């Protein structure tokens, strides 16, 4: 009986080994199949992502190109405005210099006018003195003439 039992056990063991071999083989098939499916899905996913990435790159490449064109146009406009501003600054500086020069001329003219007014005032005072002297002389001459006339009448 022991022999039989060992034989049965051996047979049971072999059946189990065969069963597990078969199960292992089936599992390997399933794993292989899953690997193929996963690989296929991953490839499909990568293809889609690559396509999406190309679309995004194309979209943003166009967007960036548009921005670069706008930047270039704005740069040209900025350069134009900068030149205009520099020209305006130059004009303003020239006008400021002209105003300064005119102020200097006006200041000099005012000084000259003041000097002339002083000279005129001095001449007026001198003329008044001369007129006063002449008036005094006239009065004196009239007095002398009156005296001469009075002497002749006597």
C-alpha positions in Angstrom: 0.0 0.0 0.0 2.7 2.3 0.6 3.8 1.7 -2.9 0.5 2.5 -4.2 0.2 5.5 -2.2 3.5 6.7 -3.4 2.5 6.0 -6.9 -0.7 7.9 -6.4 1.1 10.7 -4.8 3.6 10.7 -7.6 0.8 10.7 -10.2 -1.0 13.4 -8.2 2.3 15.4 -8.1 2.9 14.8 -11.9 -0.7 15.8 -12.6 -0.2 18.9 -10.5 3.0 19.7 -12.3 1.4 19.2 -15.6 -1.5 21.3 -14.5 0.8 24.0 -13.3 2.9 23.7 -16.4 -0.2 24.1 -18.5 -1.3 27.0 -16.2 2.1 28.5 -16.4 2.1 28.2 -20.2 -1.4 29.7 -20.3 -0.2 32.5 -18.1 2.8 33.1 -20.3 0.5 33.3 -23.3 -1.7 35.8 -21.4 1.3 37.8 -20.3 2.7 37.8 -23.8 -0.6 38.8 -25.2 -0.9 41.6 -22.5 2.6 42.7 -23.3 1.7 42.9 -27.0 -1.5 44.8 -26.3 0.3 47.2 -23.9 3.0 47.7 -26.5 0.5 48.3 -29.2 -1.5 50.7 -26.9 1.7 52.4 -25.9 2.8 52.8 -29.5 -0.6 54.2 -30.4 -0.5 56.5 -27.4 3.0 57.7 -28.4 1.9 58.2 -32.0 -1.1 60.3 -30.8 1.1 62.2 -28.4 3.7 62.8 -31.2 0.9 64.0 -33.5 -0.5 66.2 -30.7 2.9 67.5 -30.0 3.5 68.3 -33.6 0.2 70.2 -33.7 1.1 72.1 -30.6 4.6 72.9 -31.9 3.1 74.0 -35.3 0.6 76.1 -33.5 3.1 77.8 -31.2 5.7 78.1 -34.0 3.2 80.1 -35.9 2.3 82.1 -32.8 6.0 82.8 -32.1 6.6 83.7 -35.7 3.6 86.2 -35.5 5.0 87.6 -32.3 8.5 88.0 -33.9 6.9 89.8 -36.8 5.0 92.1 -34.4 8.2 92.6 -32.4 10.0 93.5 -35.5 7.3 96.0 -36.6 7.2 97.5 -33.1 10.9 97.8 -33.1 10.8 99.7 -36.3 8.1 102.0 -34.9 10.1 102.4 -31.7 13.2 103.4 -33.7 11.1 105.9 -35.7 9.6 107.4 -32.5 13.1 107.4 -30.9 14.5 109.4 -33.9 11.5 111.8 -33.8 12.0 112.2 -30.0 15.7 112.9 -30.5 14.9 115.4 -33.3 12.4 117.1 -31.0 15.0 117.2 -28.2 17.4 118.7 -30.6 14.9 121.4 -31.7 14.0 122.1 -28.1 17.7 122.5 -27.2 18.2 124.8 -30.1 15.2 126.9 -29.1 16.4 126.9 -25.5 19.7 128.2 -26.7 18.0 130.8 -28.8 15.9 131.9 -25.8 19.0 132.1 -23.7 20.8 134.2 -26.3 17.7 136.5 -26.7 17.6 136.9 -22.9 21.3 137.9 -22.9 20.6 140.4 -25.7 17.5 141.7 -23.9 19.5 142.0 -20.7 22.3 143.9 -22.5 19.7 146.1 -24.2 18.1 146.9 -20.8 21.5 147.8 -19.4 22.1 150.0 -22.4 18.7 151.7 -22.0 19.5 152.3 -18.3 22.8 153.8 -19.3 21.0 156.0 -21.9 18.3 157.0 -19.4 21.1 158.0 -17.0 22.9 160.0 -19.6 19.6 161.6 -20.7 18.8 162.4 -17.1 22.2 163.9 -16.6 21.9 165.9 -19.8 18.4 167.1 -18.7 19.7 168.2 -15.4 22.6 169.9 -17.2 20.2 171.6 -19.5 18.1 172.7 -16.6 21.1 174.1 -15.0 22.1 175.8 -18.3 18.5 177.1 -18.7 18.5 178.4 -15.2 21.9 180.1 -15.8 20.5 181.6 -19.0 17.4 182.7 -17.2 19.5 184.3 -14.5 21.7 185.9 -17.2 18.5 187.1 -19.0 17.2 188.5 -15.8 20.5 190.1 -15.1 20.7 191.5 -18.6 17.1 192.8 -18.3 18.0 194.4 -15.0 21.1 196.0 -16.5 19.0 197.1 -19.5 16.5 198.7 -17.2 19.2 200.4 -15.4 20.7 201.7 -18.6 17.3 202.9 -19.7 16.7 204.6 -16.5 20.1 206.2 -16.7 19.4 207.5 -20.1 16.1 208.8 -19.2 17.6 210.9 -16.5 
